[in-house]
Amino acid sequence: MCTMKSNDRDPWKVYETETPATVTSFDQEQNVRLEEELRLEHLRLLKEAFTNHVPLEVGADWDVGSWRRAGRGPSQPVGSMRLEEFQSALGAMLDSNRWTSQMELLFNKVDTSCDGYVDWDEFCTYMLLQYNERDYAGHHKDTFLSTQPLIKHCLYNKQEPTTRILAVPVPQPLRFVSISKEGTLTIWNRNLRILKTQEVSSEPSEAVGGRRRFRNWTTDAVYMTNVHKIAVATTSRDIHFFDLSTANCFEEFHLFGINNVPTCLSYWYDTKSPGSPSLLLWGDDGGDVSLLWFLRPQVGMFETSFTNKEGPQRVFMQDIHGHSRLLSYQRIVGVHQETIRRICYQSHGDLIIASSGSSSSSLVIMDTARKKKSYTWAINKGVTCFDFCKSLNLLVTGGMDHRVRLWNQYVTSRPVAVLEGHYMTVLDVAIYEPLGQIFSYSKDAVLKVWDIVSQRCLRTLVLKFPCVQAGRTLEHGDFPFLLVPTAPHVLLVSCGDYLALLRLVHGGAGEEKLLTHSAPLSCTLYNTFFKQVVTGCDDSTVAVWDVDTGTKCLQLSGVHGQEEITCMAFDSTLRRLVTGARNGTIKVWNLQNGHNLHKLEAAAEAEVTGVVCLQDNKLLTVGWSQQIALYSITDPGSIYVQADLSWKAGQAHKDDILAVDYCPTLGLLATASYDGELILWNLDTQRPQVYLRRAPPTPARSGLLEDLSRIDRPRPNSRHRSSHTRSEGVQPPVDKLLFLQWRAADRQWRNRPLLVSSEAGALCWWSVTGSAQKHGHFYAAQSPDESVLGLCTDQGNKLLVSGDTAGFIQVWDISVFGLQPGEKVTMTPPLLHCWRAHDSTVVSVELLLSSSQLFLVSASSDKTARLWTCEGHFVGTFGQDRKWSLGDPSTYQHPRDPWGQEGEVGTEGEQEEEQTELKQQHVCGPALSSEGMSCAGVAGPSQEGRSDTESENTLRDLELHTDSRQTDTPVLSSCDGPDQILQTKSALGLRVVQGLQRKMAARQERRLLFGGIDAHKLSRIGSVCTPFQVLATPDCQEVQLPSDLPMSPWMLSQGLKCVKEADLKSLLLPSHNVDQEQPEDTARSSIRSRAPLDIPKLLPRTTLPSSVSGRTSATSAE
């Protein structure tokens, strides 16, 4: 039994050497301006006050702002106010004297003429400027990390311009490939350093002196991602295919003899199934479009012949039918009247988008089969470039008229916006979706950045290429842009034989995201006494926030020097904060002034993972030391407090203790370790009461070897683990423990599950009294191979909130879950709400009650802490400039989410229609229909759905109780027992019922408007019945066949007789005789192999012509 630590080191030295903590207090009213508090109703009242204001008689002295001037001032205009009148009007509206000083400041700002008066026009002008400035500050985003691009000269281009730049991500690392006009392929690394070059040859016989000459020009090139090849088109009416799957680039195929010169290329493949058919399409100088489908791209692109010839395999275009096993070819003639300049393929709708310089058919959108309506744009001077974004439904074009136009893909008559600012031809455009911006580049080497929402120019950047000279026309390639929207987020621009690289700010970058701390958060707490939220992070900073407004009250920096804060807890009085660090140090702080009250002796130089505050000013800590340490902080004058390691049971855990929780009602302590061992302790005897799960046996090792192995192995926190995949046959670590305190206080529920543990994304339920055992588990994380690190419950144990490592939060209804005698946890409790709350791991969640409404605080390793309603409505991020008021929902960020997207919380049956919006970071809620209730979101692979009977019973209970419940009833009452849950439910249940009533009322209104649904008038397509009534369809009847049906010679030879339709349908054709048929009659053999023969029953009403019936009779006679 280990009761003492070795005394070979000074336990207090770590406190003496660490950086002292600094305390910063924040005034709740600082940086709050009067203009920000004015709402629409205030402005309306102020307008009326200005309109109805009658000026008072001006005396001998008149006031201008805060200073006086002798003599008689100018006459006061009607509808204007002096300072005192302005203060009086605003004070009456705001009903507060707190803004007196700011009223005078606001008056002086509005009074730009300094005449001592302000009117409504001056006030509106000032407010409009303030709103514009705030809007620009809120939406303006820096696009480039640096305004100075990295410019490199391509010496191997031989002073010829670069036609196209490509990004080649595989094999790693990322490489860029530039193709010059004369056919030189230059391979660059991500920092634009040349790795190697390759020449494109037009004919094999042109190899002179080991070097191949290229006498034609390249027109375009494209990277074929799934097969790791580059296709290069040339004016020789051919396409060269280069293999880049290895470090050596070589030409593999040469497709020649194309009808026209391919001028632009595009490639598409299914990213979800790289082995499925892919498409290479090109537009040519004749206005035609060619489509080359590679049916099995990963098997082969062309049929390869066995030959000893060196060099690429040559494929003649006229012999393309000989490769039908691997590809198919289609040519669409006459798409444009002139040369096609740009082309792309959209798999959604099987659409082709192509542009040309023609003013009559500048851009065309059409399907490959040309069966649907095509859309044609007629733009002055044609289109030189375009880009299309399906998610934004935005089409951007640029042309020789120096304008950039924004279009809806289905509206050809009028653009959404016209962006003007270029002075020469626009050569290229690109949509940068992460920031909602558009890049455009003109012939004078000017790059412009446009904001899609505001449709204004955010930045103009003149790229100073060395080849730019006054009076000299720059020579550009036809495709000067390469936008890489994923990592490393760069934009490459070519000009002549130079390349420029600009590094971009991307949507997930921390520089532009609102952060609560500058480091990942480790934990968060809610103090019910002070109504404050406390957050701690890895850079040893603690911040205290007012939950009612979101403002910062106090910040402690360097709490543990440079060590990470790993855990926090409040003492029993809720007035002191206890923090634990990664190096084993523990400190106690005054929550209001930030004074360090106590420094606790470290049990070991190992991470503290949990702190429990007991009665009588005692603390209990656990961590990687595998020990349970006790501290007494009863003496307020004692700064240094020694650790009591005389735990009677000694060191029971053999691995790092990761989780701990305490149930004061039962006097039980639960601890869990990295090896999955879970021990229930009696706090009075300090001995294990029961082992809920024992650790798996491990090979015995000496103490020295074990210590060395512990030092060598990495053991990051669960929130730092990059992978949460569970290993087969290995017990996962326990990440979190939670006692259901309210159930434990009620004696009738003590034999039910009272302890919840989180391990590998699953929530396990344990009973801790009587026959302690595991009652089952269910998977709670949003997706497989995730963990649940945040876990909390409300005061009445009716809701359970979990936060996983994917950034999602789930709200579960556990009001009656696991309360039946002998019930095993075999099903998942109802999932009330689920939404994406953060970009990465949710490390902590806390429920709080304010004005009878539940709110949720979440903290994440993405450096943010956020406040939500329990339904998933986003209130705000701690650290934002704008304050919120929990009693005023209009101050919430909802319906916006943390990523700026707008959308209501999904409810009822609408959730089934909006499941695809989950990837857009929208919140999802309960899905409820008239047939039953279903849970929204995916709970995990082991989640089981509720039965239809259970859903109907729950829905019936909700409907019966709707009339007897008042909407102003508190959300959760701690006095309600679980046996009353079905009669009280919660505010979540009330919301579901109200939504159901609205949905049923809307359905009834539609039925009154359109009438009932006649099942006989539904459109039937095969065995599928559509939910739309048929407006007009031709009547159908059975075809009357002749009584004597004709028999084939084969049927007659077999002695078969069939004279009726019913006999023909029941006729069974033998399959063993099919192989004996003559091989030339293959079509008839295939027909004969189908048994039984089925004839369509329904055909449109028609009458057989007499000639047809006559021929039928003649055939029968023969």
Disulfide bonds with the S-S distance in Angstrom:
none
